[in-house]
Amino acid sequence: MGSAARTTTAGSCSPPVATGFGRTGPYFAGQEWPEPPDILLASKGLTNGTCAAAAVVASTEVLSVFTRADASLVHAETQAGSPSTCAAITAVTGEMERLDALQNGKRGPQDWTSSSNPSATTPL
Protein backbone atom coordinates (compact mmCIF):
# COMPACT_ATOMS: atom_id res chain seq x y z
CA MET A 1 0.00 0.00 0.00
CA GLY A 2 2.88 2.36 0.64
CA SER A 3 3.70 3.10 -3.00
CA ALA A 4 -0.01 3.31 -3.92
CA ALA A 5 -0.53 5.74 -1.08
CA ARG A 6 2.16 7.99 -2.55
CA THR A 7 0.33 8.33 -5.88
CA THR A 8 -3.28 8.57 -4.67
CA THR A 9 -5.17 10.27 -1.89
CA ALA A 10 -5.06 7.06 0.16
CA GLY A 11 -2.71 6.85 3.10
CA SER A 12 -1.33 4.08 5.26
CA CYS A 13 -1.90 3.77 8.97
CA SER A 14 -0.11 1.47 11.40
CA PRO A 15 -2.35 0.60 14.36
CA PRO A 16 -0.47 -1.09 17.22
CA VAL A 17 -3.19 -3.20 18.84
CA ALA A 18 -1.90 -6.50 17.50
CA THR A 19 1.41 -5.36 16.04
CA GLY A 20 2.89 -2.83 18.43
CA PHE A 21 5.38 -2.88 21.25
CA GLY A 22 7.38 -5.91 20.21
CA ARG A 23 4.51 -8.29 19.44
CA THR A 24 5.95 -8.85 15.95
CA GLY A 25 9.57 -7.94 16.64
CA PRO A 26 10.09 -4.18 16.27
CA TYR A 27 8.34 -1.58 18.44
CA PHE A 28 5.87 -1.05 15.57
CA ALA A 29 5.21 -3.44 12.65
CA GLY A 30 5.20 -0.45 10.28
CA GLN A 31 8.93 -0.09 10.88
CA GLU A 32 9.46 -3.14 8.67
CA TRP A 33 7.06 -2.10 5.88
CA PRO A 34 8.62 -1.29 2.49
CA GLU A 35 7.22 2.25 2.87
CA PRO A 36 6.80 3.84 6.30
CA PRO A 37 3.21 4.46 7.44
CA ASP A 38 1.76 7.95 7.01
CA ILE A 39 0.19 7.77 10.46
CA LEU A 40 1.21 5.66 13.43
CA LEU A 41 -1.17 5.17 16.34
CA ALA A 42 -0.08 4.12 19.80
CA SER A 43 -2.21 3.61 22.88
CA LYS A 44 -2.50 0.83 25.46
CA GLY A 45 0.98 -0.52 24.77
CA LEU A 46 2.50 2.78 25.86
CA THR A 47 1.60 1.98 29.47
CA ASN A 48 1.10 -1.79 29.15
CA GLY A 49 -2.58 -1.08 29.79
CA THR A 50 -1.98 0.34 33.27
CA CYS A 51 -3.50 3.75 32.51
CA ALA A 52 -4.95 5.65 29.59
CA ALA A 53 -2.49 7.01 27.07
CA ALA A 54 -2.51 7.51 23.33
CA ALA A 55 -0.40 9.13 20.66
CA VAL A 56 -0.81 9.94 16.98
CA VAL A 57 2.43 10.28 15.02
CA ALA A 58 2.09 11.65 11.50
CA SER A 59 4.58 11.90 8.65
CA THR A 60 5.92 15.21 7.43
CA GLU A 61 3.83 14.74 4.29
CA VAL A 62 0.60 14.44 6.31
CA LEU A 63 1.48 17.35 8.58
CA SER A 64 2.32 19.56 5.61
CA VAL A 65 -1.35 19.41 4.53
CA PHE A 66 -2.34 20.91 7.88
CA THR A 67 0.46 23.48 7.72
CA ARG A 68 -0.58 24.67 4.25
CA ALA A 69 -4.17 25.05 5.50
CA ASP A 70 -3.00 26.88 8.64
CA ALA A 71 -4.78 24.17 10.65
CA SER A 72 -3.83 21.97 13.57
CA LEU A 73 -3.81 18.20 13.80
CA VAL A 74 -5.53 17.78 17.14
CA HIS A 75 -5.73 14.55 19.08
CA ALA A 76 -8.15 14.71 21.99
CA GLU A 77 -6.30 12.55 24.48
CA THR A 78 -7.31 13.78 27.92
CA GLN A 79 -4.36 12.21 29.77
CA ALA A 80 -1.74 13.67 27.46
CA GLY A 81 1.28 14.81 29.37
CA SER A 82 0.08 13.99 32.89
CA PRO A 83 2.92 13.05 35.25
CA SER A 84 1.45 9.62 36.07
CA THR A 85 0.98 8.73 32.40
CA CYS A 86 4.51 9.88 31.52
CA ALA A 87 5.89 7.83 34.43
CA ALA A 88 4.01 4.73 33.24
CA ILE A 89 5.32 5.14 29.68
CA THR A 90 8.87 5.57 30.97
CA ALA A 91 8.53 2.47 33.18
CA VAL A 92 7.15 0.32 30.36
CA THR A 93 9.87 1.27 27.89
CA GLY A 94 12.49 0.74 30.59
CA GLU A 95 11.16 -2.75 31.34
CA MET A 96 11.05 -3.59 27.64
CA GLU A 97 14.73 -2.70 27.40
CA ARG A 98 15.65 -4.51 30.62
CA LEU A 99 13.88 -7.71 29.55
CA ASP A 100 15.08 -7.44 25.93
CA ALA A 101 11.43 -7.67 24.90
CA LEU A 102 12.01 -6.83 21.24
CA GLN A 103 14.43 -9.73 20.78
CA ASN A 104 12.08 -12.06 22.67
CA GLY A 105 9.22 -10.97 20.38
CA LYS A 106 11.28 -11.86 17.32
CA ARG A 107 11.85 -15.37 18.68
CA GLY A 108 8.11 -16.03 18.75
CA PRO A 109 6.16 -18.19 21.20
CA GLN A 110 8.19 -19.99 23.81
CA ASP A 111 7.85 -21.61 27.20
CA TRP A 112 7.26 -18.54 29.38
CA THR A 113 8.21 -20.49 32.51
CA SER A 114 11.56 -21.59 31.07
CA SER A 115 14.78 -20.52 32.75
CA SER A 116 15.93 -19.31 29.30
CA ASN A 117 13.22 -16.64 29.36
CA PRO A 118 14.56 -13.50 31.10
CA SER A 119 11.13 -12.53 32.43
CA ALA A 120 10.77 -15.96 34.12
CA THR A 121 14.03 -15.51 36.04
CA THR A 122 13.93 -11.75 36.60
CA PRO A 123 11.71 -10.35 39.37
CA LEU A 124 9.01 -8.07 38.02
Rosetta blueprint (number, residue, H / E / L):
1 M L
2 G H
3 S H
4 A H
5 A H
6 R H
7 T H
8 T L
9 T L
10 A L
11 G L
12 S L
13 C E
14 S E
15 P L
16 P L
17 V L
18 A L
19 T L
20 G E
21 F L
22 G L
23 R L
24 T L
25 G L
26 P L
27 Y L
28 F E
29 A H
30 G H
31 Q H
32 E H
33 W L
34 P L
35 E L
36 P L
37 P L
38 D L
39 I E
40 L E
41 L E
42 A E
43 S L
44 K H
45 G H
46 L H
47 T H
48 N L
49 G L
50 T L
51 C L
52 A L
53 A L
54 A L
55 A E
56 V E
57 V E
58 A E
59 S L
60 T H
61 E H
62 V H
63 L H
64 S H
65 V H
66 F H
67 T H
68 R H
69 A L
70 D L
71 A L
72 S L
73 L L
74 V L
75 H L
76 A L
77 E L
78 T L
79 Q L
80 A L
81 G L
82 S L
83 P H
84 S H
85 T H
86 C H
87 A H
88 A H
89 I H
90 T H
91 A H
92 V H
93 T H
94 G H
95 E H
96 M H
97 E H
98 R H
99 L L
100 D L
101 A H
102 L H
103 Q H
104 N H
105 G H
106 K H
107 R H
108 G L
109 P L
110 Q L
111 D L
112 W L
113 T L
114 S L
115 S L
116 S L
117 N L
118 P H
119 S H
120 A H
121 T H
122 T L
123 P L
124 L L
